Amino acid sequence: MNVGGRELALGIVGCGLAVERGHLPALAGLEGIRLTAVADPVADRRRIAPGAVGYANLDEMLAAERLDAVLICSPPGSHVQHAETTGKLGSC
């Protein structure tokens, strides 16, 4: 998958066990997607993806990075807020 002939820049918000055990291994097998940044309030969790820049929260990540997509893996109670925040970015 690519966007305009380049890799898709992906961010993840929420870096818990589901990301560690499920999403990261699945993403590793995909071509054309680069995990650029992660956001999580727990510093140790931000180091889950080598090569990705870690941020304390979604707002910081979105302000600093140019992302094509964000995978919302935060606790379910925050999904709506995170989707609304990322929805303000528009589409690629």
C-alpha positions in Angstrom: 0.0 0.0 0.0 1.3 3.5 -0.8 0.0 7.0 -1.1 1.1 8.8 -4.2 3.9 6.4 -4.8 5.3 6.7 -1.3 5.0 4.6 1.9 1.9 5.3 4.1 3.0 7.0 7.3 1.2 5.4 10.2 0.8 6.5 13.8 -0.6 4.5 16.6 -2.3 5.9 19.7 -2.4 3.5 22.6 0.5 1.0 22.9 -0.9 -1.8 25.1 -0.7 -5.6 24.8 -3.0 -5.7 21.8 -0.6 -3.5 19.9 2.5 -5.4 21.1 1.1 -8.9 20.5 -1.2 -8.3 17.5 -0.9 -5.1 15.6 2.9 -4.8 15.5 3.5 -8.3 14.2 0.7 -7.8 11.6 2.1 -4.5 10.5 5.6 -5.9 10.2 4.4 -8.2 7.4 2.9 -5.4 5.3 4.8 -3.6 2.5 4.3 0.1 1.9 3.4 1.0 5.5 5.9 2.7 7.8 5.1 3.0 11.5 6.3 6.6 12.0 5.0 7.5 15.5 3.3 6.2 18.6 1.5 8.0 21.4 0.9 6.6 24.9 1.0 8.3 28.3 3.3 5.6 29.7 6.9 6.2 28.7 7.9 2.5 28.6 5.0 1.7 26.1 6.3 4.5 23.8 9.4 2.4 23.2 7.4 -0.6 21.9 8.2 0.1 18.2 11.9 0.7 17.4 12.3 3.4 14.9 9.0 5.1 15.7 9.0 8.4 17.5 7.2 8.3 20.8 4.8 11.0 22.1 2.9 11.3 25.4 -0.4 11.9 23.7 -2.2 12.1 20.4 -2.2 15.9 20.2 1.6 16.0 20.5 2.0 13.3 17.9 -0.3 15.0 15.4 1.3 18.4 15.9 4.8 17.0 15.2 4.2 14.4 12.5 2.7 14.3 9.0 0.7 11.1 9.1 -1.5 9.5 6.5 -3.4 7.3 9.0 -3.7 6.7 12.8 -4.5 3.4 14.3 -6.6 4.0 17.4 -5.7 1.3 20.0 -6.3 3.3 23.1 -8.8 2.1 25.7 -12.4 2.0 24.3 -13.6 4.9 26.4 -11.3 7.2 24.5 -12.0 6.0 20.9 -14.6 8.7 20.1 -12.3 11.5 21.3 -9.3 10.2 19.4 -11.4 9.6 16.3 -12.8 13.1 16.4 -9.2 14.5 16.9 -7.8 12.6 14.0 -10.9 13.3 11.9 -10.0 17.0 11.9 -6.9 16.1 9.7 -9.0 15.4 6.6 -8.3 12.6 4.2 -5.1 11.7 2.3 
